[in-house]
Amino acid sequence: MKSIEVIMLPITDAERSKEFYQKLGFQLIIEAPDGHGGTWTQMGLPGSETSISLAKFHAVICTTDDIAKDAEEIRAKGIDVGNIDDTPWGKFAWVKDPDGNGLCLHQK
């Protein structure tokens, strides 16, 4: 894993949350159908490489150059890693911490 790319924040009202973060100075990066019947809303501060996503659950998305290698290294440590999903937005693999928090590997 190289860096934190996106922090997914659980929200109840997407428009209200989007307006709140815009008032704080966040800019809309993308707002598009997410492939699961919802909308992916991603926002960031100018000049920052890390952004937030207004979502239905919490997760942290980390970038990787080689998702298969990283997934194998994590499995070798005795940690479960979900299947690698190949999507139009890149490859993703999910890990849960002991408290159920989601960590996602993302290879563009």
N, CA, C and O atoms as CSV, one atom per row, in Angstrom:
chain,resi,resn,atom,element,x,y,z
A,1,MET,N,N,0.841,-1.173,0.000
A,1,MET,CA,C,0.000,0.000,0.000
A,1,MET,C,C,0.887,1.237,0.000
A,1,MET,O,O,1.911,1.288,0.681
A,2,LYS,N,N,0.475,2.227,-0.774
A,2,LYS,CA,C,1.284,3.434,-0.918
A,2,LYS,C,C,0.752,4.617,-0.124
A,2,LYS,O,O,1.502,5.275,0.596
A,3,SER,N,N,-0.542,4.885,-0.256
A,3,SER,CA,C,-1.095,6.076,0.384
A,3,SER,C,C,-2.597,5.919,0.556
A,3,SER,O,O,-3.226,5.058,-0.059
A,4,ILE,N,N,-3.155,6.771,1.405
A,4,ILE,CA,C,-4.612,6.807,1.552
A,4,ILE,C,C,-5.153,7.664,0.420
A,4,ILE,O,O,-4.774,8.825,0.262
A,5,GLU,N,N,-6.039,7.075,-0.358
A,5,GLU,CA,C,-6.616,7.770,-1.504
A,5,GLU,C,C,-7.954,8.412,-1.145
A,5,GLU,O,O,-8.176,9.593,-1.415
A,6,VAL,N,N,-8.851,7.620,-0.528
A,6,VAL,CA,C,-10.199,8.095,-0.218
A,6,VAL,C,C,-10.605,7.609,1.168
A,6,VAL,O,O,-10.369,6.455,1.524
A,7,ILE,N,N,-11.211,8.490,1.937
A,7,ILE,CA,C,-11.830,8.120,3.204
A,7,ILE,C,C,-13.335,8.204,2.988
A,7,ILE,O,O,-13.875,9.275,2.712
A,8,MET,N,N,-14.002,7.065,3.116
A,8,MET,CA,C,-15.446,7.020,2.912
A,8,MET,C,C,-16.140,7.346,4.230
A,8,MET,O,O,-15.894,6.704,5.251
A,9,LEU,N,N,-17.001,8.343,4.194
A,9,LEU,CA,C,-17.713,8.796,5.384
A,9,LEU,C,C,-19.180,8.395,5.295
A,9,LEU,O,O,-19.838,8.699,4.299
A,10,PRO,N,N,-19.706,7.717,6.317
A,10,PRO,CA,C,-21.126,7.350,6.281
A,10,PRO,C,C,-21.998,8.590,6.485
A,10,PRO,O,O,-21.776,9.376,7.407
A,11,ILE,N,N,-22.977,8.747,5.623
A,11,ILE,CA,C,-23.878,9.906,5.683
A,11,ILE,C,C,-25.321,9.422,5.562
A,11,ILE,O,O,-25.573,8.299,5.126
A,12,THR,N,N,-26.250,10.267,5.947
A,12,THR,CA,C,-27.673,9.925,5.836
A,12,THR,C,C,-28.378,10.727,4.754
A,12,THR,O,O,-29.399,10.284,4.227
A,13,ASP,N,N,-27.853,11.900,4.414
A,13,ASP,CA,C,-28.468,12.763,3.406
A,13,ASP,C,C,-27.355,13.312,2.515
A,13,ASP,O,O,-26.602,14.196,2.925
A,14,ALA,N,N,-27.256,12.789,1.310
A,14,ALA,CA,C,-26.137,13.124,0.425
A,14,ALA,C,C,-26.084,14.607,0.076
A,14,ALA,O,O,-25.011,15.208,0.123
A,15,GLU,N,N,-27.205,15.200,-0.269
A,15,GLU,CA,C,-27.208,16.620,-0.655
A,15,GLU,C,C,-26.832,17.515,0.518
A,15,GLU,O,O,-26.042,18.446,0.364
A,16,ARG,N,N,-27.398,17.233,1.694
A,16,ARG,CA,C,-27.080,18.022,2.882
A,16,ARG,C,C,-25.590,17.902,3.209
A,16,ARG,O,O,-24.942,18.899,3.529
A,17,SER,N,N,-25.049,16.692,3.129
A,17,SER,CA,C,-23.631,16.484,3.416
A,17,SER,C,C,-22.754,17.169,2.377
A,17,SER,O,O,-21.748,17.789,2.722
A,18,LYS,N,N,-23.126,17.062,1.122
A,18,LYS,CA,C,-22.344,17.706,0.056
A,18,LYS,C,C,-22.289,19.222,0.276
A,18,LYS,O,O,-21.226,19.829,0.148
A,19,GLU,N,N,-23.422,19.826,0.604
A,19,GLU,CA,C,-23.463,21.269,0.861
A,19,GLU,C,C,-22.587,21.637,2.056
A,19,GLU,O,O,-21.875,22.641,2.015
A,20,PHE,N,N,-22.633,20.831,3.123
A,20,PHE,CA,C,-21.826,21.084,4.304
A,20,PHE,C,C,-20.334,21.098,3.952
A,20,PHE,O,O,-19.616,22.028,4.318
A,21,TYR,N,N,-19.875,20.070,3.244
A,21,TYR,CA,C,-18.450,19.989,2.923
A,21,TYR,C,C,-18.040,21.075,1.933
A,21,TYR,O,O,-16.904,21.545,1.980
A,22,GLN,N,N,-18.935,21.481,1.042
A,22,GLN,CA,C,-18.618,22.589,0.138
A,22,GLN,C,C,-18.447,23.890,0.924
A,22,GLN,O,O,-17.577,24.699,0.600
A,23,LYS,N,N,-19.271,24.097,1.956
A,23,LYS,CA,C,-19.114,25.292,2.797
A,23,LYS,C,C,-17.759,25.285,3.500
A,23,LYS,O,O,-17.193,26.345,3.768
A,24,LEU,N,N,-17.233,24.085,3.802
A,24,LEU,CA,C,-15.917,23.974,4.441
A,24,LEU,C,C,-14.761,24.159,3.465
A,24,LEU,O,O,-13.604,24.223,3.881
A,25,GLY,N,N,-15.063,24.245,2.173
A,25,GLY,CA,C,-14.014,24.444,1.177
A,25,GLY,C,C,-13.687,23.236,0.327
A,25,GLY,O,O,-12.805,23.304,-0.529
A,26,PHE,N,N,-14.394,22.109,0.552
A,26,PHE,CA,C,-14.188,20.936,-0.294
A,26,PHE,C,C,-14.802,21.195,-1.667
A,26,PHE,O,O,-15.824,21.871,-1.788
A,27,GLN,N,N,-14.164,20.649,-2.693
A,27,GLN,CA,C,-14.672,20.767,-4.056
A,27,GLN,C,C,-15.135,19.403,-4.547
A,27,GLN,O,O,-14.567,18.373,-4.185
A,28,LEU,N,N,-16.170,19.410,-5.374
A,28,LEU,CA,C,-16.684,18.171,-5.948
A,28,LEU,C,C,-15.693,17.654,-6.981
A,28,LEU,O,O,-15.356,18.360,-7.931
A,29,ILE,N,N,-15.228,16.430,-6.799
A,29,ILE,CA,C,-14.309,15.796,-7.749
A,29,ILE,C,C,-15.117,15.011,-8.773
A,29,ILE,O,O,-14.908,15.136,-9.979
A,30,ILE,N,N,-16.048,14.196,-8.267
A,30,ILE,CA,C,-16.899,13.411,-9.168
A,30,ILE,C,C,-18.198,13.072,-8.445
A,30,ILE,O,O,-18.225,12.853,-7.234
A,31,GLU,N,N,-19.261,13.037,-9.223
A,31,GLU,CA,C,-20.552,12.574,-8.737
A,31,GLU,C,C,-21.154,11.771,-9.889
A,31,GLU,O,O,-21.511,12.320,-10.932
A,32,ALA,N,N,-21.259,10.458,-9.674
A,32,ALA,CA,C,-21.672,9.573,-10.759
A,32,ALA,C,C,-22.339,8.329,-10.183
A,32,ALA,O,O,-22.150,8.008,-9.010
A,33,PRO,N,N,-23.127,7.623,-11.012
A,33,PRO,CA,C,-23.700,6.352,-10.546
A,33,PRO,C,C,-22.580,5.418,-10.094
A,33,PRO,O,O,-21.531,5.335,-10.734
A,34,ASP,N,N,-22.817,4.710,-8.972
A,34,ASP,CA,C,-21.757,3.874,-8.407
A,34,ASP,C,C,-21.814,2.413,-8.824
A,34,ASP,O,O,-20.965,1.627,-8.405
A,35,GLY,N,N,-22.779,2.031,-9.627
A,35,GLY,CA,C,-22.878,0.648,-10.074
A,35,GLY,C,C,-23.653,-0.234,-9.113
A,35,GLY,O,O,-23.888,-1.408,-9.398
A,36,HIS,N,N,-24.062,0.333,-7.953
A,36,HIS,CA,C,-24.834,-0.428,-6.967
A,36,HIS,C,C,-26.197,0.220,-6.731
A,36,HIS,O,O,-26.851,-0.050,-5.723
A,37,GLY,N,N,-26.621,1.072,-7.658
A,37,GLY,CA,C,-27.902,1.750,-7.532
A,37,GLY,C,C,-27.836,3.064,-6.773
A,37,GLY,O,O,-28.862,3.716,-6.579
A,38,GLY,N,N,-26.659,3.460,-6.345
A,38,GLY,CA,C,-26.487,4.719,-5.625
A,38,GLY,C,C,-25.639,5.688,-6.411
A,38,GLY,O,O,-25.428,5.518,-7.612
A,39,THR,N,N,-25.157,6.702,-5.732
A,39,THR,CA,C,-24.314,7.717,-6.356
A,39,THR,C,C,-22.986,7.788,-5.612
A,39,THR,O,O,-22.957,7.845,-4.382
A,40,TRP,N,N,-21.894,7.785,-6.359
A,40,TRP,CA,C,-20.554,7.972,-5.799
A,40,TRP,C,C,-20.298,9.474,-5.792
A,40,TRP,O,O,-20.238,10.098,-6.851
A,41,THR,N,N,-20.148,10.052,-4.616
A,41,THR,CA,C,-19.848,11.475,-4.474
A,41,THR,C,C,-18.489,11.585,-3.811
A,41,THR,O,O,-18.312,11.189,-2.658
A,42,GLN,N,N,-17.532,12.125,-4.547
A,42,GLN,CA,C,-16.160,12.254,-4.050
A,42,GLN,C,C,-15.786,13.721,-4.042
A,42,GLN,O,O,-15.998,14.436,-5.022
A,43,MET,N,N,-15.224,14.169,-2.915
A,43,MET,CA,C,-14.871,15.571,-2.737
A,43,MET,C,C,-13.466,15.679,-2.173
A,43,MET,O,O,-12.983,14.767,-1.502
A,44,GLY,N,N,-12.818,16.796,-2.447
A,44,GLY,CA,C,-11.472,16.980,-1.924
A,44,GLY,C,C,-11.138,18.435,-1.707
A,44,GLY,O,O,-11.789,19.332,-2.244
A,45,LEU,N,N,-10.124,18.649,-0.918
A,45,LEU,CA,C,-9.608,19.992,-0.715
A,45,LEU,C,C,-8.618,20.309,-1.827
A,45,LEU,O,O,-7.872,19.430,-2.259
A,46,PRO,N,N,-8.602,21.554,-2.297
A,46,PRO,CA,C,-7.679,21.914,-3.381
A,46,PRO,C,C,-6.237,21.550,-3.028
A,46,PRO,O,O,-5.751,21.884,-1.948
A,47,GLY,N,N,-5.561,20.863,-3.949
A,47,GLY,CA,C,-4.158,20.505,-3.783
A,47,GLY,C,C,-3.904,19.244,-2.980
A,47,GLY,O,O,-2.756,18.816,-2.858
A,48,SER,N,N,-4.952,18.636,-2.425
A,48,SER,CA,C,-4.775,17.433,-1.607
A,48,SER,C,C,-4.905,16.182,-2.460
A,48,SER,O,O,-5.739,16.126,-3.364
A,49,GLU,N,N,-4.085,15.179,-2.177
A,49,GLU,CA,C,-4.184,13.912,-2.894
A,49,GLU,C,C,-5.214,12.979,-2.267
A,49,GLU,O,O,-5.690,12.052,-2.923
A,50,THR,N,N,-5.562,13.217,-0.998
A,50,THR,CA,C,-6.551,12.398,-0.307
A,50,THR,C,C,-7.894,13.099,-0.396
A,50,THR,O,O,-7.982,14.316,-0.236
A,51,SER,N,N,-8.941,12.324,-0.652
A,51,SER,CA,C,-10.274,12.892,-0.762
A,51,SER,C,C,-11.239,12.125,0.130
A,51,SER,O,O,-10.870,11.137,0.765
A,52,ILE,N,N,-12.487,12.597,0.166
A,52,ILE,CA,C,-13.531,11.906,0.916
A,52,ILE,C,C,-14.608,11.461,-0.054
A,52,ILE,O,O,-14.777,12.043,-1.125
A,53,SER,N,N,-15.329,10.428,0.330
A,53,SER,CA,C,-16.498,9.988,-0.419
A,53,SER,C,C,-17.661,9.961,0.557
A,53,SER,O,O,-17.538,9.428,1.660
A,54,LEU,N,N,-18.774,10.525,0.161
A,54,LEU,CA,C,-19.980,10.523,0.981
A,54,LEU,C,C,-20.713,9.236,0.657
A,54,LEU,O,O,-21.211,9.063,-0.456
A,55,ALA,N,N,-20.782,8.332,1.625
A,55,ALA,CA,C,-21.209,6.960,1.344
A,55,ALA,C,C,-22.196,6.443,2.380
A,55,ALA,O,O,-22.579,7.160,3.304
A,56,LYS,N,N,-22.597,5.204,2.214
A,56,LYS,CA,C,-23.512,4.555,3.149
A,56,LYS,C,C,-22.769,3.816,4.262
A,56,LYS,O,O,-23.395,3.333,5.206
A,57,PHE,N,N,-21.431,3.721,4.161
A,57,PHE,CA,C,-20.634,3.033,5.174
A,57,PHE,C,C,-19.237,3.643,5.230
A,57,PHE,O,O,-18.838,4.380,4.328
A,58,HIS,N,N,-18.507,3.334,6.281
A,58,HIS,CA,C,-17.161,3.850,6.468
A,58,HIS,C,C,-16.143,2.900,5.853
A,58,HIS,O,O,-16.293,1.681,5.940
A,59,ALA,N,N,-15.128,3.446,5.244
A,59,ALA,CA,C,-14.004,2.650,4.739
A,59,ALA,C,C,-12.849,3.595,4.415
A,59,ALA,O,O,-13.033,4.802,4.258
A,60,VAL,N,N,-11.670,3.019,4.320
A,60,VAL,CA,C,-10.481,3.746,3.890
A,60,VAL,C,C,-9.956,3.028,2.658
A,60,VAL,O,O,-9.744,1.816,2.686
A,61,ILE,N,N,-9.746,3.772,1.575
A,61,ILE,CA,C,-9.243,3.204,0.326
A,61,ILE,C,C,-7.781,3.609,0.171
A,61,ILE,O,O,-7.446,4.794,0.190
A,62,CYS,N,N,-6.913,2.603,0.016
A,62,CYS,CA,C,-5.476,2.826,-0.129
A,62,CYS,C,C,-5.031,2.428,-1.534
A,62,CYS,O,O,-5.495,1.427,-2.079
A,63,THR,N,N,-4.141,3.207,-2.105
A,63,THR,CA,C,-3.634,2.907,-3.432
A,63,THR,C,C,-2.546,1.843,-3.365
A,63,THR,O,O,-1.849,1.701,-2.361
A,64,THR,N,N,-2.423,1.114,-4.443
A,64,THR,CA,C,-1.367,0.118,-4.590
A,64,THR,C,C,-0.991,0.041,-6.063
A,64,THR,O,O,-1.825,0.284,-6.934
A,65,ASP,N,N,0.250,-0.293,-6.337
A,65,ASP,CA,C,0.691,-0.502,-7.711
A,65,ASP,C,C,0.492,-1.949,-8.155
A,65,ASP,O,O,0.421,-2.229,-9.352
A,66,ASP,N,N,0.403,-2.866,-7.194
A,66,ASP,CA,C,0.286,-4.291,-7.504
A,66,ASP,C,C,-0.660,-4.940,-6.492
A,66,ASP,O,O,-0.222,-5.458,-5.465
A,67,ILE,N,N,-1.944,-4.907,-6.789
A,67,ILE,CA,C,-2.959,-5.379,-5.848
A,67,ILE,C,C,-2.825,-6.869,-5.552
A,67,ILE,O,O,-3.033,-7.295,-4.416
A,68,ALA,N,N,-2.483,-7.656,-6.553
A,68,ALA,CA,C,-2.340,-9.102,-6.340
A,68,ALA,C,C,-1.199,-9.385,-5.364
A,68,ALA,O,O,-1.343,-10.216,-4.468
A,69,LYS,N,N,-0.079,-8.706,-5.529
A,69,LYS,CA,C,1.066,-8.893,-4.638
A,69,LYS,C,C,0.714,-8.451,-3.218
A,69,LYS,O,O,0.993,-9.168,-2.257
A,70,ASP,N,N,0.108,-7.281,-3.085
A,70,ASP,CA,C,-0.252,-6.789,-1.751
A,70,ASP,C,C,-1.266,-7.707,-1.077
A,70,ASP,O,O,-1.153,-7.988,0.116
A,71,ALA,N,N,-2.254,-8.174,-1.834
A,71,ALA,CA,C,-3.263,-9.083,-1.269
A,71,ALA,C,C,-2.600,-10.369,-0.774
A,71,ALA,O,O,-2.936,-10.870,0.299
A,72,GLU,N,N,-1.671,-10.893,-1.544
A,72,GLU,CA,C,-0.973,-12.121,-1.139
A,72,GLU,C,C,-0.125,-11.899,0.115
A,72,GLU,O,O,-0.092,-12.753,1.000
A,73,GLU,N,N,0.555,-10.762,0.193
A,73,GLU,CA,C,1.360,-10.444,1.374
A,73,GLU,C,C,0.476,-10.304,2.618
A,73,GLU,O,O,0.866,-10.737,3.702
A,74,ILE,N,N,-0.693,-9.713,2.474
A,74,ILE,CA,C,-1.623,-9.560,3.596
A,74,ILE,C,C,-2.151,-10.923,4.024
A,74,ILE,O,O,-2.232,-11.212,5.218
A,75,ARG,N,N,-2.511,-11.760,3.059
A,75,ARG,CA,C,-2.981,-13.124,3.375
A,75,ARG,C,C,-1.894,-13.922,4.102
A,75,ARG,O,O,-2.199,-14.704,5.003
A,76,ALA,N,N,-0.631,-13.730,3.717
A,76,ALA,CA,C,0.479,-14.447,4.350
A,76,ALA,C,C,0.627,-14.068,5.825
A,76,ALA,O,O,1.244,-14.797,6.601
A,77,LYS,N,N,0.061,-12.932,6.201
A,77,LYS,CA,C,0.083,-12.492,7.604
A,77,LYS,C,C,-1.130,-13.008,8.369
A,77,LYS,O,O,-1.331,-12.660,9.532
A,78,GLY,N,N,-1.943,-13.846,7.709
A,78,GLY,CA,C,-3.119,-14.414,8.360
A,78,GLY,C,C,-4.343,-13.520,8.356
A,78,GLY,O,O,-5.259,-13.722,9.153
A,79,ILE,N,N,-4.370,-12.538,7.474
A,79,ILE,CA,C,-5.499,-11.605,7.377
A,79,ILE,C,C,-6.296,-11.938,6.130
A,79,ILE,O,O,-5.730,-12.096,5.048
A,80,ASP,N,N,-7.622,-12.045,6.281
A,80,ASP,CA,C,-8.496,-12.336,5.136
A,80,ASP,C,C,-8.577,-11.135,4.207
A,80,ASP,O,O,-8.719,-9.995,4.648
A,81,VAL,N,N,-8.484,-11.411,2.924
A,81,VAL,CA,C,-8.640,-10.409,1.877
A,81,VAL,C,C,-9.712,-10.922,0.921
A,81,VAL,O,O,-9.679,-12.078,0.499
A,82,GLY,N,N,-10.650,-10.063,0.590
A,82,GLY,CA,C,-11.700,-10.459,-0.351
A,82,GLY,C,C,-11.151,-10.658,-1.749
A,82,GLY,O,O,-9.979,-10.395,-2.018
A,83,ASN,N,N,-12.010,-11.123,-2.627
A,83,ASN,CA,C,-11.633,-11.300,-4.032
A,83,ASN,C,C,-11.235,-9.966,-4.644
A,83,ASN,O,O,-11.712,-8.914,-4.218
A,84,ILE,N,N,-10.379,-10.009,-5.620
A,84,ILE,CA,C,-10.005,-8.809,-6.361
A,84,ILE,C,C,-11.060,-8.587,-7.436
A,84,ILE,O,O,-11.235,-9.406,-8.339
A,85,ASP,N,N,-11.761,-7.460,-7.320
A,85,ASP,CA,C,-12.798,-7.097,-8.289
A,85,ASP,C,C,-12.199,-6.177,-9.330
A,85,ASP,O,O,-11.584,-5.167,-8.989
A,86,ASP,N,N,-12.373,-6.519,-10.607
A,86,ASP,CA,C,-11.889,-5.702,-11.714
A,86,ASP,C,C,-13.063,-4.882,-12.228
A,86,ASP,O,O,-14.016,-5.440,-12.773
A,87,THR,N,N,-13.007,-3.561,-12.059
A,87,THR,CA,C,-14.106,-2.677,-12.435
A,87,THR,C,C,-13.607,-1.635,-13.437
A,87,THR,O,O,-12.402,-1.540,-13.672
A,88,PRO,N,N,-14.505,-0.858,-14.027
A,88,PRO,CA,C,-14.060,0.223,-14.917
A,88,PRO,C,C,-13.206,1.281,-14.205
A,88,PRO,O,O,-12.512,2.059,-14.860
A,89,TRP,N,N,-13.257,1.312,-12.846
A,89,TRP,CA,C,-12.521,2.310,-12.073
A,89,TRP,C,C,-11.226,1.749,-11.504
A,89,TRP,O,O,-10.514,2.438,-10.775
A,90,GLY,N,N,-10.923,0.511,-11.834
A,90,GLY,CA,C,-9.712,-0.129,-11.347
A,90,GLY,C,C,-10.013,-1.424,-10.625
A,90,GLY,O,O,-11.146,-1.905,-10.627
A,91,LYS,N,N,-8.992,-1.982,-10.011
A,91,LYS,CA,C,-9.133,-3.228,-9.264
A,91,LYS,C,C,-9.244,-2.901,-7.778
A,91,LYS,O,O,-8.552,-2.019,-7.270
A,92,PHE,N,N,-10.138,-3.636,-7.078
A,92,PHE,CA,C,-10.396,-3.396,-5.662
A,92,PHE,C,C,-10.389,-4.713,-4.898
A,92,PHE,O,O,-10.842,-5.734,-5.415
A,93,ALA,N,N,-9.874,-4.694,-3.665
A,93,ALA,CA,C,-9.932,-5.854,-2.769
A,93,ALA,C,C,-10.156,-5.326,-1.350
A,93,ALA,O,O,-9.491,-4.384,-0.919
A,94,TRP,N,N,-11.099,-5.941,-0.629
A,94,TRP,CA,C,-11.500,-5.471,0.695
A,94,TRP,C,C,-10.894,-6.307,1.818
A,94,TRP,O,O,-10.737,-7.522,1.705
A,95,VAL,N,N,-10.563,-5.616,2.899
A,95,VAL,CA,C,-10.067,-6.208,4.139
A,95,VAL,C,C,-10.899,-5.592,5.262
A,95,VAL,O,O,-11.244,-4.411,5.200
A,96,LYS,N,N,-11.223,-6.380,6.287
A,96,LYS,CA,C,-11.927,-5.860,7.467
A,96,LYS,C,C,-10.989,-5.949,8.664
A,96,LYS,O,O,-10.302,-6.953,8.848
A,97,ASP,N,N,-10.962,-4.889,9.483
A,97,ASP,CA,C,-10.163,-4.953,10.700
A,97,ASP,C,C,-10.954,-5.700,11.776
A,97,ASP,O,O,-12.106,-6.060,11.536
A,98,PRO,N,N,-10.374,-5.943,12.949
A,98,PRO,CA,C,-11.068,-6.721,13.981
A,98,PRO,C,C,-12.409,-6.126,14.425
A,98,PRO,O,O,-13.249,-6.840,14.973
A,99,ASP,N,N,-12.616,-4.817,14.190
A,99,ASP,CA,C,-13.872,-4.177,14.567
A,99,ASP,C,C,-14.851,-4.047,13.405
A,99,ASP,O,O,-15.913,-3.442,13.547
A,100,GLY,N,N,-14.490,-4.619,12.251
A,100,GLY,CA,C,-15.377,-4.582,11.098
A,100,GLY,C,C,-15.217,-3.378,10.195
A,100,GLY,O,O,-15.980,-3.222,9.241
A,101,ASN,N,N,-14.238,-2.517,10.472
A,101,ASN,CA,C,-13.993,-1.366,9.606
A,101,ASN,C,C,-13.393,-1.822,8.292
A,101,ASN,O,O,-12.535,-2.705,8.267
A,102,GLY,N,N,-13.840,-1.224,7.206
A,102,GLY,CA,C,-13.365,-1.617,5.886
A,102,GLY,C,C,-12.102,-0.887,5.462
A,102,GLY,O,O,-11.967,0.325,5.634
A,103,LEU,N,N,-11.194,-1.654,4.911
A,103,LEU,CA,C,-9.981,-1.132,4.286
A,103,LEU,C,C,-9.978,-1.723,2.886
A,103,LEU,O,O,-10.138,-2.932,2.717
A,104,CYS,N,N,-9.798,-0.885,1.896
A,104,CYS,CA,C,-9.868,-1.341,0.516
A,104,CYS,C,C,-8.573,-1.010,-0.208
A,104,CYS,O,O,-8.074,0.113,-0.135
A,105,LEU,N,N,-8.035,-2.006,-0.909
A,105,LEU,CA,C,-6.892,-1.785,-1.781
A,105,LEU,C,C,-7.418,-1.373,-3.149
A,105,LEU,O,O,-8.403,-1.940,-3.621
A,106,HIS,N,N,-6.788,-0.409,-3.789
A,106,HIS,CA,C,-7.222,0.062,-5.102
A,106,HIS,C,C,-6.022,0.206,-6.025
A,106,HIS,O,O,-5.070,0.927,-5.727
A,107,GLN,N,N,-6.088,-0.489,-7.139
A,107,GLN,CA,C,-5.059,-0.350,-8.185
A,107,GLN,C,C,-5.738,0.235,-9.396
A,107,GLN,O,O,-6.707,-0.326,-9.906
A,108,LYS,N,N,-5.229,1.372,-9.864
A,108,LYS,CA,C,-5.820,2.036,-11.039
A,108,LYS,C,C,-5.413,1.346,-12.307
A,108,LYS,O,O,-5.814,1.764,-13.393
